[in-house]
């Protein structure tokens, strides 16, 4: 079923459109305190930080959503474990519910597929650590990582990095580049160019389109520089409604 939190009208496209297969009201009020979270032992000090901001573990709402936080290991472009072993993806309530809507829609199309989250809410002090650790030319650095003074939507819990996994094979769908690949091949704005040159396969192109279709159906917004990144709203709305996670 599709869910939806009641939110302020300033956030564009906040109401989730019903489809013929849905016979439920898609708006209701819900708060983190009303949800019983899993009792799994905390794995990182960051979980205590997130709970102070009333954020929700996405898998407490939908256990079928996969989580593989890349910055909780050394399997990332920094080659550093920035998240201290964090294993859960946390979001504000209404953002989490919209992700569940996206997962529901994906499974209507492909029952064996699942969203897999690579990054979720990110405290500002972690943003500073990432910025300080990233050694690359400024023009590339600014393109892929918000400087701490600019603040990222991840710092409000209003963005996520996500892909699709095939549960029948336990393999990620081919997207044409790895997550956090710093090059034009990862940028949706160049997809037609790379499809024409053969550097992006038709399979990867279609998989990217599927990911965008699913996320946009749940009213998330893609960006031009990263196929994996989706925003819940803009920075002005986030700053007005949500707490900056420090």
TALINPE-V393754 format. One record per residue. N is the residue number from 0. SS is DSSP state (h for helix, s for strand, l for the rest). Layout:
n->N ss->SS
n->N ss->SS
//
This chain:
n->0 ss->l
n->1 ss->l
n->2 ss->l
n->3 ss->l
n->4 ss->l
n->5 ss->l
n->6 ss->l
n->7 ss->l
n->8 ss->l
n->9 ss->l
n->10 ss->l
n->11 ss->l
n->12 ss->l
n->13 ss->l
n->14 ss->l
n->15 ss->l
n->16 ss->l
n->17 ss->l
n->18 ss->l
n->19 ss->l
n->20 ss->l
n->21 ss->l
n->22 ss->l
n->23 ss->l
n->24 ss->l
n->25 ss->l
n->26 ss->l
n->27 ss->l
n->28 ss->l
n->29 ss->l
n->30 ss->l
n->31 ss->h
n->32 ss->h
n->33 ss->h
n->34 ss->l
n->35 ss->l
n->36 ss->l
n->37 ss->l
n->38 ss->l
n->39 ss->l
n->40 ss->l
n->41 ss->l
n->42 ss->l
n->43 ss->l
n->44 ss->h
n->45 ss->h
n->46 ss->h
n->47 ss->h
n->48 ss->h
n->49 ss->h
n->50 ss->h
n->51 ss->h
n->52 ss->l
n->53 ss->l
n->54 ss->l
n->55 ss->s
n->56 ss->s
n->57 ss->h
n->58 ss->h
n->59 ss->h
n->60 ss->l
n->61 ss->l
n->62 ss->l
n->63 ss->l
n->64 ss->l
n->65 ss->s
n->66 ss->s
n->67 ss->l
n->68 ss->l
n->69 ss->h
n->70 ss->h
n->71 ss->h
n->72 ss->l
n->73 ss->l
n->74 ss->l
n->75 ss->l
n->76 ss->l
n->77 ss->l
n->78 ss->l
n->79 ss->l
n->80 ss->l
n->81 ss->l
n->82 ss->l
n->83 ss->l
n->84 ss->l
n->85 ss->l
n->86 ss->l
n->87 ss->l
n->88 ss->l
n->89 ss->s
n->90 ss->s
n->91 ss->l
n->92 ss->h
n->93 ss->h
n->94 ss->h
n->95 ss->h
n->96 ss->h
n->97 ss->h
n->98 ss->h
n->99 ss->h
n->100 ss->h
n->101 ss->h
n->102 ss->h
n->103 ss->h
n->104 ss->h
n->105 ss->h
n->106 ss->h
n->107 ss->h
n->108 ss->h
n->109 ss->l
n->110 ss->l
n->111 ss->l
n->112 ss->s
n->113 ss->s
n->114 ss->s
n->115 ss->s
n->116 ss->s
n->117 ss->s
n->118 ss->s
n->119 ss->l
n->120 ss->l
n->121 ss->l
n->122 ss->l
n->123 ss->h
n->124 ss->h
n->125 ss->h
n->126 ss->h
n->127 ss->h
n->128 ss->h
n->129 ss->h
n->130 ss->h
n->131 ss->h
n->132 ss->h
n->133 ss->l
n->134 ss->l
n->135 ss->l
n->136 ss->l
n->137 ss->h
n->138 ss->h
n->139 ss->h
n->140 ss->h
n->141 ss->h
n->142 ss->h
n->143 ss->h
n->144 ss->l
n->145 ss->l
n->146 ss->l
n->147 ss->l
n->148 ss->l
n->149 ss->l
n->150 ss->l
n->151 ss->l
n->152 ss->h
n->153 ss->h
n->154 ss->h
n->155 ss->h
n->156 ss->l
n->157 ss->l
n->158 ss->s
n->159 ss->s
n->160 ss->s
n->161 ss->s
n->162 ss->s
n->163 ss->s
n->164 ss->s
n->165 ss->s
n->166 ss->l
n->167 ss->l
n->168 ss->l
n->169 ss->l
n->170 ss->s
n->171 ss->s
n->172 ss->l
n->173 ss->l
n->174 ss->l
n->175 ss->l
n->176 ss->l
n->177 ss->l
n->178 ss->l
n->179 ss->l
n->180 ss->l
n->181 ss->l
n->182 ss->l
n->183 ss->h
n->184 ss->h
n->185 ss->h
n->186 ss->l
n->187 ss->h
n->188 ss->h
n->189 ss->h
n->190 ss->h
n->191 ss->h
n->192 ss->h
n->193 ss->h
n->194 ss->h
n->195 ss->h
n->196 ss->h
n->197 ss->l
n->198 ss->l
n->199 ss->l
n->200 ss->l
n->201 ss->h
n->202 ss->h
n->203 ss->h
n->204 ss->h
n->205 ss->h
n->206 ss->h
n->207 ss->h
n->208 ss->h
n->209 ss->h
n->210 ss->h
n->211 ss->h
n->212 ss->h
n->213 ss->h
n->214 ss->h
n->215 ss->h
n->216 ss->h
n->217 ss->l
n->218 ss->l
n->219 ss->l
n->220 ss->s
n->221 ss->s
n->222 ss->l
n->223 ss->l
n->224 ss->l
n->225 ss->l
n->226 ss->l
n->227 ss->l
n->228 ss->s
n->229 ss->s
n->230 ss->s
n->231 ss->l
n->232 ss->l
n->233 ss->l
n->234 ss->h
n->235 ss->h
n->236 ss->h
n->237 ss->h
n->238 ss->h
n->239 ss->h
n->240 ss->h
n->241 ss->l
n->242 ss->l
n->243 ss->l
n->244 ss->l
n->245 ss->l
//
